[in-house]
Amino acid sequence: MRPDYEEVPMFYVKTNLGEGAVIKTEITDENVFTRCPQCGSEFSVDLADVFTDGEGDLYGTSIYCESCSRHLRPDICEGDA
């Protein structure tokens, strides 16, 4: 029998805890986080924004926090105050 697809998220993270226990967490624009490669701070990211150009990949993409971005690239962040 086919599962009800309205209840099954399209994308999710699946973690096997052992002994048959599994955690599935739907990926949304509110529960994806990364760490800044410069300062290590954790912040949320929207994967749709990260991959808008069609060139990104999860393993080769680094995203800097707002503070480090302003410090490293003030020429780009001038109008973002």
N, C-alpha and C positions, 0 to 999 in steps of 0.2 A: 504494500500500500504506500502511495506517495505521501510524504510529509506535507503538512500545511506550510507552504513557503512564506506566508505572511508572518509566521512566527519565527522563522529561521533567518538570522541576519545574513546579508550578502557577504560581508567580510568580518572576520573575527579572529582573535588570538586564542589558540587552544594550548593549554598547559596540562600535561599528564603528570599527576601527583603520585602515581603508583597505586597499586592494589585496586585498579579500576576507577579511581577517582580522577575526574577531569574537570577543569574549569574552562569555560568558554566565555569570552568577553567580546561583545560587539565593538568594532572600531567605529568611532564617531569623530566629529570635529571637536569634541569636548574631552576626549580621554586619551589622546596621543600626546606624549611628552618626549622631550629630548634634553640633552645637557649641552650647554655652551662649551665648545672645545677650548675657549680661552680662559674662562673663570670657573666653569663647572656648575653654574647655576642651572636649575631645572626650570623649564617653562613649557607651556603647551604650544603645539603647532597644529595647523590644519593641513593635512596631507594634500588636500585639493589645491591649496595655495603653493605648496612646495613643488608640486609636479605640473603646474599650469603650462610650462614650456615644453613638456613632453620629453625632457632630457634627463630628469633626475632619476636616481636609483637609491634605494634604502641604505645600501652599504657604502656608497661613495659620496653621500651628501652630508655636509656639515652645516649647521645653522647656528649662527652666533646670536646671543641674547641682544636685546635692544641697547643696553648700555655699552657692551663691547663693540657692537656695530657702529654706534655713534663715535666711539673712540678710534676704531680702525679705519672707518670710511666716512669721515665728516662731510666729504664732498657729495655723497649720496644721501646722507641723512639730514642735510641742512634744513629742509622744509618740514621735517617730521616732528617738530617740537610740540 
